[in-house]
Amino acid sequence: MTYLPLRVNAGGVIPPIFASSLLTFPGTIDLVVAKRFTSFDRLAKALSWGEPLYTLIYVLLIILFAFFYVGIVFNPTELADNMRKYGGFIPGIRPGRNTSEHINRILRRLTFVGGVYLAAVCLLPEWMIAGIHLHHLPGALGTWFDEHMWRFVLEGLNVSFYFGGTSLLIVVGVAMDTVQQIEAQLVMRNYEGFVKKGRLRSRRYA
């Protein structure tokens, strides 16, 4: 029994990094043109850290870049063709185009779940520090949130959290890769030791 290497978080930290990089552009441009264009200054403030528009666009960009990254590095059609060439198949699915479509459906679901997971991991530390400023929404909606929403949701928990979501993903990813490399080295050394013992025994009986 074998399995396909389909991961929930195939993109790793790439989608959050791309999303945060794009969202820093309005603030950078605002430093140059704020005195001439006041409307752009309002847009830059709406896209600042903790604002509802920033949070919404950040989540959408993370999910979008997750699909974009998976679409580049993973090709279901090529995988289905390779499986057919080497005699592999998915039980209940015909080889070829049906297999490719089946893998593509599974991959879309996994990527969406992975994108939502990435967004949650990246936003949770920010919410703990500064909250989500739903009371800054325009009109009666912002007033309603200001009067009825819990203050810790709007203003955060005032927790001194020194690692952002992207930093945590990088630290955990590097740690897991290090553990996997150590395990691979240990397995390789045990295999080499087994081969050496086999050679010594064969020489003795020769």
N, C-alpha and C positions, 0 to 999 in steps of 0.2 A: 504494500500500500504506500503510495507516494502522495505528495501534496504540491500545490502550486504556491509559489512564494508571493502571495498577495498580502500586503500589510495594510493595517488600518491607517497608520500614519506614515505613508510612503514618502511624503515630502520632507519630513523632519522639521527643521527650523526654517527652511527656505520660504514657505508662504508667509509666516509672521514677519520675517526680515524684509521681504519685498513690500508687504502691506505697510509696515511702519515707515519704510523709506519713502514711499509715495505720499504718505500723510504728513511728512515733514516738509514737503515742498511748499505748501501754502504759507506756513510760518516763515520759511526762509525768504520767499518772495515778498511777504508782508513787510519785512524789515527794510526793503528797498523802496517799495511803492506805497507805503501806508500814508505818507503825507499827501500824496497826489490823489489817491483813490480810497476814499473812506469806505466805500461799499466792499472793497476787497478786504479791508481791515475787519469788517464784521464777519465776512466769510472765514477769515483766518481764525478769529476767536471762536466761531462755531465749530471749527475743526481742531480746536485745542484739546488737550488731554482731559478726559473725564466728561466732555460734553456729549449729549445724546447723538448728535450727528456724527461725531468722531467715532463713537462706539459702533453705530450701525454700519458705517462705511468700513471700519476696521474688520468687523466680522465678515461682511460680504467679500472684502478683498482677500481675506485669509482663505475662505472657501473657494473663491475664484482661482487663486494661485495654487491651491491644492489640486484642483482639477487640471489646471494648466501644466503643472509639474508632472503629474501622473500621465497625462496625455503625451508628454515628450519622452519620458523614460520607459514607458510601458506600451507595448503594441500587442493588443489581443489577437489580431490577425496573424502576425508573425508567430506568436506563441502557439496558436491553433495549428498552423502549418507545420511547425517543428514537432508538435505532438503527433500529428498524422504521419510524418515521415518516419519517426522512431517507434511507431506502433502504440502510442499512448492514446488514451481516450478518457472521457468523463462518463461514468456510468449513467445511462439513460439519455445521453446527448450524442447525436450523430457527429462524427468528425467533420472538420472543415468549417463551413460558414456558421452552422448551428453552434458549434463549440465556441467560435469567436464571439458570437452574439451573447452566449451565456456568460462567458468570462467578462465581457464588457458590462453586462447588467450588474454582475456581482461587484465589479470594480467601481462602478458609479456609486453603488450603495456604500461600499467601504470608504470611498473617498469623501462622500458627504458626511458620514459619521466622523471620519478623521478630521475634517475641516471644522466641524462643530466642536469636537474635543480640543483642537488646537486653540480655537477662539476662546473657549472657556478657561483653558489653562493660562492663556496670555492676559485675559481680562480680570481674572480673580485677584491677582496681586494688586492691580491698579484699583480695583474696587475696594480692597482692604485698606489701601492708603488714602484715597481721595474720594471714593464713591462715584456714583453716576449722577450727574447733575440734571435729573429729570425736571426739577423745578425751574430750569432755565428755558424750557420749551415755551414758545410764544402762546399768548392768549390764555383762555380759561383752562387749557390742559396743564400748563405749567403751574397755574394757581392751585389746581386740584391736587397735583403731586406735592406741592409745598405744604398744603394743609392736611393731607391724609396719609402721605407716605412716611414710613419710618425714617428717622433722621440718619440712621447708620447706612441706609441705602443711598441717601442723597449726599452725605458728607463723609462716608467711609467710617472705618473703625479706629482711625488714628493709630494704626499699627505701623511700627518702624520695620518695614519689610524691605531688605536691602537687595533682594533679587527679583527681577521682573520675570514674567512668564517665559520670554525668550531665553533669558539667562538660565533659568531652571531647565529648560529643554536641552540647552547646549551642555550643561553640566551632567545631566542624567544620561544624555546620549553618548558623551565621551566616556563616562564611567562604564556604561554597558558595552561599548566597543572595546574598551580596555580589558574587561572581564572576558569577552569572547576571544580576544587575541591571546590572552594568557591561557585559556582553556585549549585553544588550538595548538599553542606551543607545547603544552603538557601532553596532549594527545600525540603530537608528532614525535616528541622525545620518547614516549612509551613505545610507539611504533618502531622507531629506530632501534631502541634497545631490544625489542622483540626480534627484529630482523638480524641484529648482531648475534644474539643468542642462537638463533636458528643456523646461522653460518658456522658458528663454532661447533655446534653439535654435528653438523654435516661433515665437517673436516675430521672430527674425531672418529666417526663411523666409516670414513672413506679409507 
